[in-house]
Amino acid sequence: MTIFIHADNRFEQSEPVSRECPHCGAHAQLLPVSTPAFDAMHAYRPHHVGIAYRCAACAQPRFVRVAVRAYEKSHIELSSNLIEVERGRERFQFSYLPPDVERIFRETLQCYSAGCYNAFASMCRRTIRTCLADVGADAKLRWHDLFRDVVAIGKLDDSMARTLESILFGNDAALPELHAGEAAVLIETIKDMVYQSYIRTAKLRAALKMRRFFADEQDSKVTTIGSRVLRAESA
């Protein structure tokens, strides 16, 4: 994709841009509404500029930061890498979590959304400890099993698996430095583990309870052939 600002302030974008909206959650097109002025850019020659878009789904403003590639007499070329100022929030079914777990886990996801990856790693470890305090220390082996399932299903290599395990289950040792790629794997790992431990458990228990309830109701209304014969003879 190429982006140009022409001498007549015409904004040219070779192809549409779509992103997940942090306001409505839709994956919608970004429509430019406020772009830099050609004369002002030539006068000050900034290395980066801001562009205001609006979400095509909800019309909320979206702001991006973009690098300047080249200044020409007839146009200015901008980078195709649009850096969003406001990132999308991580979504999760928090209503199934106990209050203490929900509070810590919300902050954990917020750290990731803000791009604070090392703070996010620290909060992931705290999330695990809060969950274990809630369900009991005996559940630590089960949480390790949940982690191993993610490693197996995701086909994570040994280096990545060791890094994530030291973050999630390490003691008070210093956390390893975390980068964007590793954080992307960790966010899906911790979300799946919390989901499996709380949400899947709660939904399965609710489904089993409902099935048993309706099964008992049906059994109580069923009249066997033998009982029908006895009632007929007595009549």
VMD Tcl script that draws the C-alpha trace (Angstrom):
set ca {
  {0.00 0.00 0.00}
  {1.22 3.51 -0.85}
  {0.06 6.77 0.74}
  {0.64 10.20 -0.83}
  {-0.21 13.76 0.08}
  {-0.24 15.83 -3.10}
  {0.52 19.54 -3.55}
  {-3.21 20.34 -3.72}
  {-3.67 18.57 -0.32}
  {-5.28 15.60 -2.02}
  {-4.86 12.48 0.12}
  {-4.23 9.32 -1.90}
  {-4.31 5.84 -0.42}
  {-3.80 3.01 -2.90}
  {-5.98 0.51 -1.05}
  {-8.45 0.52 1.86}
  {-7.31 -0.17 5.40}
  {-9.34 -2.30 7.81}
  {-8.64 -2.78 11.50}
  {-10.45 -4.04 14.60}
  {-12.15 -1.10 16.27}
  {-11.47 -0.66 20.01}
  {-14.86 1.04 20.39}
  {-17.31 -1.33 18.69}
  {-15.15 -4.42 18.21}
  {-15.95 -4.69 14.49}
  {-13.26 -5.35 11.89}
  {-14.12 -2.36 9.74}
  {-12.60 -0.05 7.18}
  {-10.82 3.12 8.28}
  {-12.00 6.21 6.41}
  {-9.68 9.27 6.42}
  {-11.28 12.45 7.78}
  {-8.30 14.67 8.71}
  {-4.95 14.51 6.92}
  {-1.76 16.64 7.15}
  {-1.47 19.77 5.03}
  {1.11 19.63 2.24}
  {2.49 23.16 2.79}
  {2.81 22.72 6.57}
  {4.65 19.45 6.15}
  {7.08 20.95 3.63}
  {7.67 23.89 5.96}
  {8.45 21.83 9.08}
  {9.47 18.52 7.46}
  {8.50 16.22 10.37}
  {9.66 12.61 10.41}
  {6.24 11.41 11.57}
  {2.69 12.76 11.18}
  {-0.74 11.93 12.50}
  {-3.84 11.02 10.52}
  {-7.40 10.93 11.84}
  {-9.69 8.23 10.50}
  {-13.20 7.18 11.43}
  {-14.51 3.66 11.85}
  {-16.87 2.71 9.03}
  {-18.94 0.62 11.45}
  {-19.48 3.00 14.38}
  {-18.07 6.36 13.11}
  {-15.83 6.73 16.16}
  {-12.48 8.49 15.58}
  {-9.34 6.43 15.05}
  {-5.89 8.03 15.25}
  {-2.72 6.68 13.67}
  {0.92 7.72 13.56}
  {2.82 7.23 10.32}
  {6.41 7.84 9.20}
  {7.32 10.09 6.28}
  {9.24 8.30 3.53}
  {10.08 11.10 1.11}
  {9.50 14.80 0.42}
  {9.05 15.61 -3.25}
  {8.04 18.85 -4.96}
  {4.71 17.50 -6.14}
  {3.89 15.05 -3.36}
  {4.91 13.58 0.02}
  {5.12 9.83 0.40}
  {4.11 8.27 3.71}
  {4.89 4.83 5.08}
  {2.25 2.11 4.73}
  {2.83 1.06 8.36}
  {0.03 2.73 10.30}
  {0.73 2.72 14.03}
  {-2.50 2.96 15.98}
  {-2.45 5.35 18.90}
  {-5.41 3.62 20.53}
  {-5.15 -0.15 20.42}
  {-8.06 -2.56 20.58}
  {-8.94 -4.00 23.97}
  {-8.60 -7.70 24.65}
  {-12.02 -9.24 25.13}
  {-12.87 -11.92 27.69}
  {-15.91 -13.29 29.51}
  {-15.07 -11.75 32.87}
  {-18.49 -12.47 34.39}
  {-17.42 -16.07 35.12}
  {-14.38 -15.05 37.18}
  {-14.25 -14.49 40.95}
  {-13.83 -10.79 41.86}
  {-10.15 -11.04 42.84}
  {-9.24 -12.98 39.71}
  {-11.27 -10.65 37.50}
  {-9.57 -7.53 38.88}
  {-6.04 -8.88 38.34}
  {-6.80 -10.43 34.96}
  {-8.40 -7.23 33.63}
  {-5.24 -5.33 34.50}
  {-3.15 -8.06 32.87}
  {-4.98 -7.69 29.56}
  {-4.79 -3.90 29.79}
  {-0.99 -4.11 30.07}
  {-0.88 -6.12 26.87}
  {-3.21 -3.73 25.04}
  {-1.00 -0.82 26.07}
  {2.08 -2.56 24.68}
  {3.73 -2.81 28.11}
  {4.96 -6.33 27.52}
  {7.24 -6.73 30.54}
  {4.54 -5.40 32.86}
  {2.17 -7.81 31.11}
  {4.53 -10.72 31.85}
  {4.64 -9.76 35.52}
  {0.86 -9.55 35.67}
  {0.53 -12.98 34.01}
  {2.52 -14.51 36.87}
  {0.36 -12.65 39.36}
  {-2.76 -13.89 37.58}
  {-1.63 -17.49 37.98}
  {-0.88 -16.97 41.67}
  {-4.27 -15.32 42.24}
  {-6.04 -18.18 40.48}
  {-4.16 -20.79 42.51}
  {-5.03 -18.93 45.71}
  {-8.67 -19.07 44.65}
  {-8.90 -22.72 43.59}
  {-6.29 -24.10 46.00}
  {-2.62 -24.98 45.73}
  {-3.53 -28.58 44.85}
  {-4.70 -27.29 41.45}
  {-1.17 -26.27 40.43}
  {-0.61 -29.61 38.67}
  {-3.82 -29.10 36.69}
  {-2.68 -25.61 35.63}
  {0.63 -27.11 34.50}
  {-1.38 -29.59 32.43}
  {-3.36 -26.73 30.89}
  {-0.08 -25.06 29.96}
  {1.30 -28.26 28.42}
  {-1.88 -28.60 26.35}
  {-1.29 -25.12 24.88}
  {2.33 -26.00 24.13}
  {1.29 -29.21 22.37}
  {-1.66 -27.76 20.44}
  {0.24 -24.61 19.48}
  {3.36 -26.61 18.56}
  {5.56 -24.20 20.52}
  {9.28 -24.84 20.36}
  {11.28 -25.71 23.48}
  {12.76 -22.22 23.84}
  {9.38 -20.52 23.73}
  {7.84 -23.09 26.09}
  {10.63 -22.60 28.66}
  {10.27 -18.82 28.49}
  {6.51 -18.92 29.01}
  {6.75 -21.51 31.79}
  {9.31 -19.43 33.69}
  {7.00 -16.41 33.41}
  {3.85 -18.20 34.52}
  {5.15 -20.59 37.15}
  {8.50 -19.10 38.22}
  {9.15 -18.25 41.83}
  {10.64 -14.89 42.73}
  {13.37 -15.04 40.11}
  {13.66 -12.17 37.66}
  {11.32 -12.41 34.70}
  {12.86 -12.86 31.25}
  {12.70 -9.91 28.85}
  {9.56 -10.16 26.75}
  {9.19 -8.94 23.17}
  {6.12 -8.46 20.98}
  {6.23 -11.92 19.38}
  {6.57 -13.71 22.71}
  {3.88 -11.51 24.26}
  {1.50 -12.44 21.43}
  {1.93 -16.12 22.28}
  {1.66 -15.48 26.03}
  {-1.62 -13.55 25.73}
  {-3.31 -16.48 23.97}
  {-1.77 -18.93 26.45}
  {-2.99 -17.16 29.58}
  {-6.44 -16.50 28.10}
  {-6.87 -20.16 27.20}
  {-5.73 -21.34 30.63}
  {-8.11 -19.02 32.47}
  {-10.91 -19.95 30.08}
  {-10.39 -23.68 30.58}
  {-10.17 -23.37 34.36}
  {-13.15 -21.08 34.97}
  {-15.41 -20.55 31.97}
  {-15.38 -24.05 30.50}
  {-15.80 -25.50 33.99}
  {-18.75 -23.23 34.82}
  {-20.48 -23.81 31.48}
  {-20.02 -27.58 31.66}
  {-21.38 -27.74 35.21}
  {-24.37 -25.60 34.24}
  {-25.08 -27.77 31.19}
  {-24.86 -31.00 33.20}
  {-27.14 -29.58 35.89}
  {-29.72 -28.57 33.29}
  {-29.56 -31.94 31.53}
  {-30.04 -33.79 34.81}
  {-32.94 -31.54 35.78}
  {-34.86 -32.19 32.56}
  {-33.98 -35.89 32.68}
  {-35.43 -36.15 36.20}
  {-38.54 -34.21 35.11}
  {-39.04 -36.60 32.20}
  {-38.57 -39.67 34.40}
  {-41.16 -38.42 36.87}
  {-43.76 -38.13 34.08}
  {-43.11 -41.55 32.53}
  {-45.63 -44.26 33.43}
  {-44.42 -47.82 33.02}
  {-46.51 -50.50 31.31}
  {-46.73 -52.52 34.54}
  {-48.17 -49.65 36.53}
  {-50.73 -49.01 33.81}
  {-51.91 -52.66 33.95}
  {-52.23 -52.58 37.73}
  {-54.28 -49.40 37.65}
  {-56.54 -50.90 34.97}
  {-57.16 -54.13 36.99}
  {-57.89 -52.20 40.16}
  {-60.38 -50.10 38.30}
}
mol new
graphics top color blue
foreach p $ca { graphics top sphere $p radius 0.5 }
foreach p [lrange $ca 0 end-1] q [lrange $ca 1 end] { graphics top cylinder $p $q radius 0.2 }
display resetview
